[in-house]
């Protein structure tokens, strides 16, 4: 369900759109523990979407903060990660967690600690290639290799470098 938002919202920080009819407040309902939870967000016709909030007013407030913070779209965040930045979302609930880019490399068989990979490296002429990928550092001080973004992460505009 989309409802026109109030005139006190600021322009889109990405496309600089100022036309009221191009904005909407979206509403999603999810079910958890047999209860309905409503989440609101501001979205622009350019595809930018603000973080989820529990009220329409909070959604507008969060949207307006975009022009005051150094936030990025997912594409901008990935580009920053490839330049060496650690990236995170304001919409994530874990503090201190981030995603980083891991460059690809060639690993020699003798350097492989995993016996399956070591055998594969030996069968592959003495090495194995590690493709470039994104890793995730969690709020619990654990690295998750091979992080995958959710649809919400890819469409969010609350990414920033840390």
LUMRO-921939 format. One record per residue: x, y, z of N, C-alpha, C in turn. Coordinates in steps of 0.1 Angstrom, whole numbers, padded with zeros to 4 digits, always signed. Layout:
REM residues N
XYZXYZXYZ ...
//
This chain:
REM residues 162
+0008-0012+0000+0000+0000+0000+0009+0012+0000 +0006+0022-0009+0014+0034-0009+0005+0046-0007 +0011+0055+0001+0003+0067+0005+0012+0079+0002 +0007+0090-0004+0015+0102-0006+0021+0107+0007 +0034+0111+0007+0040+0116+0019+0038+0131+0020 +0040+0136+0032+0038+0150+0035+0048+0159+0028 +0045+0172+0027+0053+0181+0020+0065+0185+0028 +0067+0180+0040+0079+0184+0048+0091+0175+0045 +0090+0166+0036+0101+0157+0033+0111+0165+0024 +0124+0161+0025+0134+0167+0016+0135+0160+0003 +0142+0166-0007+0144+0160-0020+0152+0147-0019 +0151+0139-0029+0159+0126-0029+0174+0130-0030 +0181+0124-0021+0196+0127-0020+0203+0121-0032 +0197+0112-0040+0204+0106-0051+0201+0112-0064 +0188+0114-0067+0184+0120-0080+0180+0134-0079 +0180+0139-0066+0176+0153-0063+0162+0157-0067 +0153+0146-0069+0139+0148-0073+0132+0156-0062 +0124+0166-0065+0117+0174-0056+0102+0173-0058 +0097+0166-0068+0083+0165-0071+0076+0156-0062 +0066+0161-0055+0058+0154-0045+0052+0141-0050 +0047+0141-0063+0040+0129-0068+0050+0118-0070 +0063+0120-0070+0073+0110-0073+0076+0102-0060 +0071+0106-0049+0074+0100-0036+0062+0092-0030 +0065+0082-0023+0054+0074-0016+0059+0069-0003 +0050+0066+0006+0054+0058+0018+0049+0044+0016 +0058+0035+0016+0054+0021+0014+0051+0015+0028 +0043+0005+0028+0040-0002+0040+0041-0017+0037 +0048-0024+0046+0049-0039+0045+0045-0045+0058 +0039-0056+0057+0034-0063+0069+0041-0077+0069 +0048-0080+0080+0054-0093+0082+0048-0100+0094 +0048-0113+0094+0042-0120+0105+0053-0127+0113 +0054-0124+0126+0064-0130+0134+0057-0134+0148 +0058-0146+0152+0052-0151+0164+0037-0148+0164 +0031-0151+0152+0016-0150+0150+0011-0135+0152 +0020-0125+0151+0016-0111+0152+0020-0104+0139 +0012-0095+0135+0015-0086+0124+0023-0074+0128 +0034-0072+0120+0042-0060+0123+0043-0052+0110 +0040-0039+0112+0040-0030+0100+0053-0022+0100 +0058-0021+0088+0070-0013+0086+0068-0003+0075 +0072+0009+0077+0070+0020+0067+0084+0024+0062 +0084+0029+0050+0096+0035+0043+0092+0045+0033 +0101+0054+0030+0099+0064+0019+0106+0059+0007 +0100+0060-0004+0107+0055-0017+0105+0066-0027 +0115+0067-0036+0115+0077-0047+0113+0069-0060 +0108+0076-0070+0106+0070-0083+0119+0065-0090 +0130+0071-0085+0143+0067-0091+0148+0053-0085 +0141+0048-0075+0144+0035-0069+0150+0036-0056 +0154+0048-0051+0159+0050-0038+0149+0046-0027 +0153+0040-0017+0144+0036-0006+0150+0039+0007 +0143+0045+0016+0148+0048+0030+0147+0035+0039 +0152+0036+0051+0152+0025+0060+0138+0022+0065 +0135+0010+0070+0123+0007+0076+0121+0014+0089 +0109+0018+0092+0105+0025+0104+0092+0020+0109 +0089+0022+0122+0077+0017+0128+0065+0026+0125 +0067+0039+0122+0057+0048+0119+0060+0056+0106 +0049+0062+0100+0051+0070+0088+0060+0082+0092 +0058+0088+0103+0066+0100+0107+0080+0097+0109 +0083+0085+0114+0097+0081+0116+0104+0078+0102 +0096+0072+0093+0101+0069+0080+0105+0082+0073 +0097+0093+0074+0100+0106+0068+0112+0112+0075 +0113+0111+0088+0125+0116+0096+0137+0109+0091 +0137+0096+0090+0149+0088+0085+0153+0092+0071 +0142+0094+0062+0145+0098+0048+0152+0112+0048 +0147+0121+0056+0153+0135+0057+0168+0135+0062 +0171+0125+0069+0185+0124+0074+0195+0120+0063 +0190+0115+0052+0199+0111+0041+0207+0123+0036 +0201+0134+0035+0208+0146+0030+0218+0151+0040 +0218+0146+0052+0227+0151+0062+0238+0141+0066 +0237+0129+0060+0247+0119+0063+0254+0115+0050 +0265+0109+0051+0273+0104+0040+0268+0090+0037 +0256+0088+0030+0251+0075+0028+0251+0072+0013 +0251+0059+0010+0252+0055-0004+0242+0044-0008 +0240+0043-0021+0232+0032-0026+0241+0019-0025 +0235+0008-0028+0242-0005-0027+0254-0005-0038 +0251+0000-0050+0261+0001-0060+0273+0010-0056 +0270+0021-0050+0280+0030-0045+0288+0023-0034 +0281+0016-0025+0288+0009-0014+0297-0002-0019 +0293-0009-0029+0302-0020-0035+0314-0014-0041 +0312-0003-0048+0324+0004-0054+0333+0009-0043 +0328+0014-0032+0337+0018-0021+0344+0006-0015 +0337-0005-0013+0343-0017-0008+0355-0022-0017 +0353-0021-0030+0363-0025-0039+0375-0016-0039 +0373-0004-0033+0384+0006-0031+0391+0004-0018 +0386-0005-0010+0392-0008+0003+0384-0004+0016 +0372+0002+0014+0363+0006+0025+0356-0006+0031 +0354-0005+0044+0345-0014+0051+0331-0007+0050 +0320-0015+0046+0307-0009+0044+0297-0015+0054 +0287-0007+0058+0277-0012+0067+0264-0005+0063 +0253-0009+0069+0240-0003+0067+0235+0003+0081 +0229+0014+0080+0222+0020+0092+0211+0011+0096 +0205+0004+0087+0193-0005+0089+0196-0018+0096 +0209-0021+0097+0212-0034+0104+0212-0032+0119 +0208-0043+0126+0206-0042+0140+0219-0045+0148 +0229-0051+0142+0241-0055+0149+0251-0043+0148 +0256-0039+0160+0266-0028+0160+0280-0033+0157 +0287-0026+0149+0301-0030+0146+0303-0040+0135 +0292-0044+0129+0293-0053+0118+0295-0046+0104 +0302-0052+0095+0304-0046+0082+0307-0057+0072 +0308-0052+0059+0311-0061+0048+0324-0055+0042 +0333-0064+0037+0345-0059+0031+0348-0068+0018 +0355-0062+0009+0359-0069-0003+0372-0077-0001 +0371-0089-0005+0383-0098-0005+0388-0100-0019 +0400-0095-0022+0405-0097-0036+0408-0112-0038 +0407-0116-0051+0411-0129-0055+0425-0132-0053 +0429-0145-0053+0443-0148-0051+0445-0162-0056 +0458-0166-0058+0462-0180-0061+0468-0185-0049 +0464-0197-0044+0469-0203-0032+0476-0216-0036 +0488-0217-0031+0496-0229-0034+0491-0241-0026 +0492-0253-0032+0487-0265-0025+0493-0267-0011 +0506-0264-0009+0512-0265+0004+0507-0255+0014 +0500-0244+0010+0494-0235+0019+0480-0237+0022 +0474-0247+0016+0460-0251+0018+0459-0259+0031 +0451-0254+0041+0449-0261+0054+0438-0271+0052 +0428-0269+0043+0417-0278+0041+0421-0289+0032 +0420-0302+0037+0425-0313+0029+0418-0315+0016 +0405-0311+0015+0398-0312+0002+0404-0302-0008 +0406-0290-0003+0411-0280-0012+0426-0283-0016 +0433-0288-0006+0447-0291-0009+0448-0302-0020 +0440-0312-0019+0439-0323-0029+0436-0317-0043 +0425-0308-0043+0421-0301-0056+0432-0293-0061 +0439-0286-0053+0451-0277-0057+0462-0286-0063 +0465-0298-0057+0475-0307-0062+0471-0312-0076 +0458-0315-0077+0452-0321-0090+0452-0310-0101 +0452-0297-0096+0452-0286-0105+0465-0280-0109 +0476-0288-0107+0489-0283-0110+0496-0276-0099 +0491-0278-0086+0498-0272-0075+0493-0259-0069 +0481-0255-0074+0475-0243-0069+0460-0243-0071 +0453-0234-0064+0439-0232-0066+0436-0217-0066 +0427-0213-0073+0423-0199-0074+0412-0195-0066 +0413-0185-0058+0403-0180-0049+0397-0167-0056 +0384-0168-0060+0377-0157-0067+0375-0145-0057 +0375-0133-0063+0371-0121-0055+0357-0123-0049 +0355-0118-0037+0342-0120-0030+0341-0110-0019 +0329-0109-0013+0326-0101-0002+0325-0110+0011 +0331-0105+0021+0330-0112+0034+0323-0103+0044 +0318-0109+0055+0310-0102+0065+0317-0103+0079 +0319-0092+0085+0324-0092+0099+0312-0090+0108 +0309-0099+0117+0296-0098+0125+0299-0090+0138 +0288-0087+0144+0288-0080+0157+0293-0089+0168 +0295-0102+0165+0300-0112+0175+0315-0115+0172 +0321-0106+0164+0336-0108+0161+0339-0120+0153 +0330-0124+0144+0332-0136+0136+0331-0132+0121 +0341-0137+0113+0341-0135+0099+0333-0145+0092 +0323-0141+0084+0315-0150+0075+0320-0149+0061 +0327-0159+0056+0332-0158+0042+0321-0160+0032 +0321-0152+0022+0312-0153+0011+0298-0147+0015 +0298-0135+0019+0285-0128+0022+0276-0125+0010 +0263-0128+0011+0254-0125+0001+0244-0114+0005 +0241-0104-0003+0232-0094+0001+0217-0099-0001 +0208-0094+0008+0194-0097+0006+0188-0087-0004 +0176-0089-0008+0169-0079-0016+0168-0066-0009 +0165-0066+0004+0164-0054+0012+0178-0046+0012 +0189-0054+0013+0202-0048+0013+0205-0041+0000 +0201-0048-0011+0204-0043-0024+0196-0031-0028 +0184-0029-0022+0176-0018-0026+0177-0006-0016 +0184-0009-0005+0185+0002+0006+0195+0013+0002 +0192+0024+0007+0201+0036+0004+0207+0041+0017 +0208+0032+0027+0214+0037+0040+0228+0030+0042 +0235+0028+0031+0249+0022+0032+0259+0034+0035 +0269+0030+0042+0280+0040+0045+0293+0033+0048 +0304+0040+0046+0317+0035+0049+0320+0037+0063 +0327+0027+0069+0331+0028+0083+0346+0027+0085 
//
